[in-house]
Amino acid sequence: MNESSLKQVARYSLFISLIVFVAFFVVVLLTGTFGMRYFLTDLQEMTLLFISVIFFVAGILAKEALNEIPN
């Protein structure tokens, strides 16, 4: 992979991770704090968090790979 594609992978992975984590946070906030009816099961919430972690790790690994490329 070249440098520009690694930058794109890192940027998009971290952005997707942020979006999915915000969705998870909003679901937990709405159901826990405001007492709304549950619209996601525990398994679905865990899956959202797992997807967020996977994309976060991919983004961090891409950023680390960028640091290893000699200038």
N, C-alpha and C positions, 0 to 999 in steps of 0.2 A: 504494500500500500504506500502511496506517496503521501506527502505532508498535507496536501489540501484535502484529500479524501479522509485522512485521519481527523483533521479538524472538523469536517462535516459530521463524521460519525460521532465524535465527542459532543459536538454542539447539539445534534438532534437527539442523541441518547439522553443527555442531561435534561433537555427540554421535555421530552416525553416522560421522563421520570418525574419531573416537577409537576406536569399536568396530571398524571395518574395519582401522585401523592396528594395533590390538592383535592382531587375527586374523593379519595379515601378520607381525607380530613373533613371535607364538607359532609360526607355521609355520617361520619362519627359525630360531628358537631350537631347536625340536625337531629339525629336519633337520640343522642345522649343528653345534650344540654337542653334542647328545646322540646324534648319529649314527643317528637313526631313518631308516626308509625314506622316500623322497620320496613324498608323497601329493598334492602340487600340482606342476605343471610350471612352468617358468620363466615362460611366458606367463600362466599363472593367477596367479602371485605378482605379476607386473608389473601385471596387471589389478586386483588387490586394492589395490596401492599407488596406481594411477592413480585408482581410485574414491575412495580416501581423500583424495587431493589435490584432486579436484573438489569434494567436499563441504566440505573445509577452506576452499577459496577462496570457495565460496558463502557459508559462514558468516562469513568475514572481510569480504566485500563487504556482507553484510547489516548487520554491526556498524558498518561505515563509513557506510552509509546512515543508520543510527540517529543517528550523530553529526552528520549534516547537517540533521536535522530541527530546526527552531527550537523552543525550549521555550516 
